[in-house]
Amino acid sequence: MAESIFKAYDIRGIYPDQLDEEGVYQIIQAYIKVVKPKKVVVSRDVREHGPQLQQAAIRSFIEAGVDVVDAGLVSTDMFYWAVANLPVEGGVTLSASHNAREWNGLNMARQGAEPISKESGLDEIKNLALAGCRVESDRKGMIKEQDILDDYCRWLLSLIDVGKLTPLTLAVNPNHGYQGIVLERIIELGKLPIKVKKIYFEPDGTFPLPGGHPNPLIPENRHASVELVQTSAANLGVSWDADGDRCFLIDETGRFLEGYFTTAVLAVEQLKKHPGGKVIIDPRLIWASTQAILANGGLPIISRAGMTIIAKRMQAEGAIFAGEMSAHYYFPETYNRDNGMLPLFRILELMASSRKKLSEIYDPYLAKYFVSGEINSTVTDIQMILKSIETKYVGGKVEHIDGVSVEYPDWRFNLRSSNTEPLLRLNVEANSKKVMEQKRDELLAIIRA
C-alpha cells in the first residue's frame, strides 16, 4: 500500500502495485477505528478487480464485528443514497471514477452520506492504515446481500414530475459504467416516454473505449457522444464517467455543453422551486452562473471546488443547489451530495415545460460567455508560477478562494493547482472569443515558459 494513494477526497491507486486486497483490508480497519460503525454499506463500480477488493473490504468489516450490507455493483449516486437511506452508520464503495482500467480506490462516508475527506478523517485513516492498526472483536459481523437498484430508481422518480415529460429520443454514452443500466430501469419503472440510443453502454471494467479512459471529456469519447446524437437524430445526448457522478449533455445539433453552462441553467430551475435561495459555485468560471443567479433573485456563493468541500458548504449555508464546472451537481434532495442522474431529468423537465430545444435553452449563455475549457500544464514549481502570475496581473481584482482568480471588466481567469498531480489548471472566460483566446495564449506562455 503506497502512501501516495491517499488523496484529498478519496483513495485511489493502481491495482495491485499501489493498492491490493491487503491494502484495502488495512484501510477498512483504520476506517472502523475512526468511524466506529456497527453496520455499513459496501459496494463497487464496474472495474474488473472490484469484486476481489470488495470482498477484502467485507472481510475486514466482519472480522472486526461490523455488519455489512453488500450492495454489489452500483453507481456512486446509488452508494450515497444507500448510506443515507439504509439503517447503517457509514459505507465504502470501491471506485476510481474516470481513471483507466488499472486503477481502483475507495470512497468513504459516515452516517447520512457525510463525506470523508482529508480534513474530516481521511488523514487519520491514512496514518492508522500505514501504521497497521487492527480492530479486535469477539463476534463476527453478519453479511446481507441487497439489490438496491429498484429502490434507488423509485426514489429518483419521486423527485421528478413524471407527468411533465414529453416523448423524445436520448443518445446515451455511459462509457461502460453502470449509469446506462440505472437509466433504463428508471425509464422502465416510470413508464417514461423516452427512447434510448446507445453507445459504450454495457458495464465493462476493461473500458474498451477509443480514449482508453471512461472519461466523457477525452476527445475520442466526446466525439462518440456527439456522433451518436447526430446520427440518431436524438433530441439530446448524455454522457457519464464510469462511476456516474458527472453528467455531460450534448444538444441536438451535436454541441458538447460545458458543465459551467449547465450549472447556470440548473441554478435558474432550482430558484423557481426555491425563490431567493443560495447557490454555490466554484471559482474557476463564474460569470454565467452568478449573473443568472442574481437575475433570478438568488444569492451566489463562491466556494473552493471539491466534492466534500461543496457538500459541507451546502449544508452550512442551507443552499438550494451547487454546481461545479467539472459537471458535478449537488441538490438538497440528494443529501447535499453530487448526483449524476437528477440533472438529466431536471433538463428534460425544462425542455418539456419551455417547449424549447436544448440548443435554444443554452444559446443565450453561449452567445455571451466565451470560455477556454480547463487547460492543464505540468510544472515544476507551482507556487512560484502562481506568484509570478499574480504579480503580472496586479491591476485586476484578485481573489484566493481556490488558487488565484483575477478579474477585469471584459475577462477573468482562475489558475489553481491539482490536488493529486503536479499540474496547474487554467480557466479563462471573456465577453468575446477574441479576448478569451488572446488572454488564454498570453497566460499559457507564462505558465509554460
Secondary structure, DSSP 4 states (H G I P E B T S, - for coil): --GGGB-SSSEEEETTTTS-HHHHHHHHHHHHHHH--SEEEEEE-S-TTHHHHHHHHHHHHHHTT-EEEEEEE--HHHHHHHHHHSS-SEEEEE--TTS-TTEEEEEEEEGGG-B--GGGTHHHHHHHHHTT-----SSPPPEEE---HHHHHHHHHHTS-GGG---EEEEEE-TTSSHHHHHHHHHHHHT--EEEEESS-S--TT---TTSS--TTSHHHHHHHHHHHHHHT-SEEEEE-TTS--EEEEETT-PEEPHHHHHHHHHHHHHHHSTT-EEEE-SSS-HHHHHHHHHTT-EEEE---SHHHHHHHHHHHT-SEEE-TTS-EE-GGGTTSB-SSHHHHHHHHHHHHHT--HHHHHHHHHTT-EE---EEEE-S-HHHHHHHHHHHTTTSEEE-SSSEEEE-SSEEEEEEE-SSSSEEEEEEEESSHHHHHHHHHHHHHHHT-
